Amino acid sequence: MVSKGESIPTKVKEFQFHAIPKTTKWGNFQRSLYDPAKQEFFGRTKKSWYQLLIFYSIFYACLAAFFATCIAGLLSTLNPKEPKWKLGESLIGTNPGLGFRPISNETEEGSLIWYDLKDESTTQKWVELLDKFLESYKVEQVGKNYQQCDYDRPVEEGKVCTVDLSAERFGPCTAENKYGYGSGSPCVFLKLNRIFGWVP
């Protein structure tokens, strides 16, 4: 017991703190790559890296298997020969769009076909546009999958119609006649957008 006037003895216990070693930025960077004291690479031990590698290997393998299953399920519902939704069921509908050729590549010219009959360079532009449009029909159309088509003879399944670009079918609208642009009687080709299963 402490009597009046006596001071209370105090016991102070000091804690020893380890001083932080002074290192350079390069030393800190090296320690972040590999810390020899803790045996850590990039802040993780070998065991931690192995666990992480195994986890993500299993995770991504399961993710890839799930994705492959979904794609296989989707592809099993599709028919490679025809679209799933046709005509009235589709977004396109039953009315094909009507277009014409030639049409200028320069949008500011609009959809007008104009040229000077006396200036061959203006007519040649339209002739070249029609040549480019009909180029895919000028290939040799022979083989088992080609057939002659007409209004009373529709195309058979698995076949395509031949396109005869001769003067017998197209009259003056042939490449040899410059599609009539040189004579002042220009030809315009009408085209319908393709709709699967549509019959005119």
C-alpha positions as semicolon CSV with decimal commas, in nm:
position;residue;x (nm);y (nm);z (nm)
1;M;0,000;0,000;0,000
2;V;0,124;0,347;-0,084
3;S;0,105;0,614;0,187
4;K;0,022;0,973;0,123
5;G;0,300;1,167;-0,037
6;E;0,475;0,863;-0,184
7;S;0,500;0,824;-0,559
8;I;0,363;0,521;-0,732
9;P;0,639;0,324;-0,896
10;T;0,568;0,266;-1,264
11;K;0,700;-0,020;-1,467
12;V;0,740;0,062;-1,832
13;K;0,810;-0,224;-2,065
14;E;0,963;-0,132;-2,395
15;F;0,890;-0,330;-2,709
16;Q;1,163;-0,385;-2,958
17;F;1,053;-0,325;-3,319
18;H;1,257;-0,450;-3,607
19;A;1,376;-0,168;-3,822
20;I;1,257;-0,183;-4,182
21;P;1,561;-0,247;-4,395
22;K;1,629;0,033;-4,634
23;T;1,627;-0,092;-4,991
24;T;1,636;0,067;-5,332
25;K;1,356;0,061;-5,588
26;W;1,548;-0,201;-5,780
27;G;1,574;-0,414;-5,467
28;N;1,200;-0,383;-5,405
29;F;1,134;-0,484;-5,764
30;Q;1,361;-0,789;-5,734
31;R;1,190;-0,890;-5,409
32;S;0,848;-0,864;-5,580
33;L;0,969;-1,114;-5,839
34;Y;1,129;-1,350;-5,592
35;D;1,143;-1,320;-5,214
36;P;1,412;-1,559;-5,082
37;A;1,299;-1,514;-4,721
38;K;0,948;-1,642;-4,791
39;Q;1,036;-1,853;-5,097
40;E;0,773;-1,669;-5,303
41;F;0,753;-1,603;-5,676
42;F;0,538;-1,299;-5,758
43;G;0,392;-1,305;-5,409
44;R;0,300;-1,676;-5,412
45;T;0,472;-1,992;-5,301
46;K;0,526;-2,287;-5,534
47;K;0,241;-2,474;-5,370
48;S;0,008;-2,176;-5,416
49;W;0,101;-2,148;-5,785
50;Y;0,036;-2,520;-5,841
51;Q;-0,304;-2,495;-5,671
52;L;-0,394;-2,193;-5,883
53;L;-0,284;-2,367;-6,203
54;I;-0,486;-2,680;-6,125
55;F;-0,795;-2,477;-6,035
56;Y;-0,794;-2,268;-6,353
57;S;-0,714;-2,571;-6,570
58;I;-1,022;-2,749;-6,437
59;F;-1,232;-2,431;-6,453
60;Y;-1,151;-2,352;-6,818
61;A;-1,184;-2,717;-6,921
62;C;-1,537;-2,722;-6,774
63;L;-1,613;-2,388;-6,941
64;A;-1,493;-2,517;-7,281
65;A;-1,697;-2,837;-7,240
66;F;-2,008;-2,634;-7,155
67;F;-1,954;-2,407;-7,457
68;A;-1,901;-2,707;-7,690
69;T;-2,220;-2,869;-7,557
70;C;-2,419;-2,551;-7,621
71;I;-2,282;-2,516;-7,977
72;A;-2,353;-2,883;-8,051
73;G;-2,709;-2,840;-7,923
74;L;-2,759;-2,532;-8,142
75;L;-2,617;-2,695;-8,455
76;S;-2,836;-3,002;-8,408
77;T;-3,146;-2,781;-8,450
78;L;-3,028;-2,628;-8,779
79;N;-3,081;-2,768;-9,127
80;P;-2,774;-2,710;-9,349
81;K;-2,990;-2,707;-9,665
82;E;-3,249;-2,444;-9,574
83;P;-3,315;-2,175;-9,313
84;K;-3,520;-2,255;-9,005
85;W;-3,773;-1,976;-9,065
86;K;-3,893;-1,912;-9,420
87;L;-4,132;-1,678;-9,598
88;G;-4,401;-1,553;-9,356
89;E;-4,220;-1,690;-9,051
90;S;-3,900;-1,499;-9,129
91;L;-3,813;-1,133;-9,081
92;I;-3,771;-1,091;-9,458
93;G;-4,129;-1,194;-9,530
94;T;-4,279;-1,292;-9,865
95;N;-4,213;-0,974;-10,065
96;P;-3,866;-0,968;-10,221
97;G;-3,699;-0,633;-10,275
98;L;-3,675;-0,511;-10,633
99;G;-3,355;-0,353;-10,754
100;F;-3,205;-0,254;-11,085
101;R;-2,866;-0,246;-11,253
102;P;-2,662;-0,053;-11,348
103;I;-2,650;0,170;-11,043
104;S;-2,377;0,423;-10,979
105;N;-2,118;0,356;-10,710
106;E;-2,115;0,728;-10,629
107;T;-2,398;0,796;-10,384
108;E;-2,422;1,167;-10,468
109;E;-2,537;1,074;-10,818
110;G;-2,839;0,899;-10,669
111;S;-3,023;0,633;-10,865
112;L;-3,035;0,822;-11,196
113;I;-2,877;0,681;-11,509
114;W;-2,752;0,970;-11,715
115;Y;-2,489;1,001;-11,986
116;D;-2,397;1,199;-12,296
117;L;-2,439;0,990;-12,610
118;K;-2,164;1,194;-12,780
119;D;-1,917;1,126;-12,496
120;E;-1,816;0,760;-12,504
121;S;-1,647;0,782;-12,161
122;T;-1,984;0,846;-11,993
123;T;-2,147;0,548;-12,167
124;Q;-1,849;0,322;-12,096
125;K;-1,898;0,371;-11,723
126;W;-2,246;0,212;-11,734
127;V;-2,130;-0,066;-11,967
128;E;-1,852;-0,160;-11,721
129;L;-2,098;-0,162;-11,430
130;L;-2,324;-0,404;-11,621
131;D;-2,025;-0,621;-11,718
132;K;-1,933;-0,647;-11,351
133;F;-2,293;-0,730;-11,254
134;L;-2,320;-1,010;-11,515
135;E;-1,966;-1,143;-11,458
136;S;-2,079;-1,421;-11,224
137;Y;-2,322;-1,548;-11,492
138;K;-2,051;-1,572;-11,758
139;V;-1,879;-1,872;-11,601
140;E;-1,899;-2,203;-11,783
141;Q;-2,236;-2,343;-11,677
142;V;-2,186;-2,714;-11,724
143;G;-2,218;-2,998;-11,480
144;K;-2,474;-3,222;-11,317
145;N;-2,617;-2,950;-11,095
146;Y;-2,707;-2,712;-11,384
147;Q;-3,039;-2,732;-11,564
148;Q;-3,245;-2,528;-11,809
149;C;-3,525;-2,352;-11,622
150;D;-3,841;-2,179;-11,740
151;Y;-4,181;-2,078;-11,602
152;D;-4,321;-2,424;-11,669
153;R;-3,998;-2,600;-11,567
154;P;-3,892;-2,494;-11,214
155;V;-3,554;-2,577;-11,073
156;E;-3,516;-2,922;-10,918
157;E;-3,386;-2,979;-10,567
158;G;-3,009;-2,957;-10,546
159;K;-2,974;-2,789;-10,887
160;V;-2,933;-2,436;-11,021
161;C;-3,063;-2,271;-11,336
162;T;-2,837;-2,185;-11,625
163;V;-2,841;-1,825;-11,745
164;D;-2,817;-1,775;-12,119
165;L;-2,667;-1,433;-12,197
166;S;-2,689;-1,475;-12,573
167;A;-2,864;-1,232;-12,808
168;E;-3,142;-1,488;-12,859
169;R;-3,253;-1,437;-12,498
170;F;-3,146;-1,078;-12,430
171;G;-3,185;-0,921;-12,774
172;P;-2,992;-0,593;-12,795
173;C;-2,902;-0,608;-12,424
174;T;-2,569;-0,786;-12,468
175;A;-2,209;-0,692;-12,399
176;E;-2,132;-0,694;-12,773
177;N;-2,402;-0,431;-12,826
178;K;-2,283;-0,232;-12,519
179;Y;-2,626;-0,301;-12,366
180;G;-2,777;-0,037;-12,593
181;Y;-2,592;0,255;-12,430
182;G;-2,398;0,332;-12,744
183;S;-2,714;0,356;-12,956
184;G;-2,924;0,564;-12,714
185;S;-3,150;0,271;-12,613
186;P;-3,003;0,174;-12,276
187;C;-3,094;-0,156;-12,112
188;V;-3,178;-0,179;-11,744
189;F;-3,170;-0,514;-11,564
190;L;-3,426;-0,574;-11,290
191;K;-3,329;-0,802;-11,004
192;L;-3,521;-0,955;-10,715
193;N;-3,363;-1,027;-10,380
194;R;-3,346;-1,399;-10,315
195;I;-3,595;-1,539;-10,065
196;F;-3,572;-1,910;-9,990
197;G;-3,882;-2,098;-10,103
198;W;-4,046;-1,797;-10,270
199;V;-4,231;-1,871;-10,594
200;P;-4,338;-1,581;-10,819
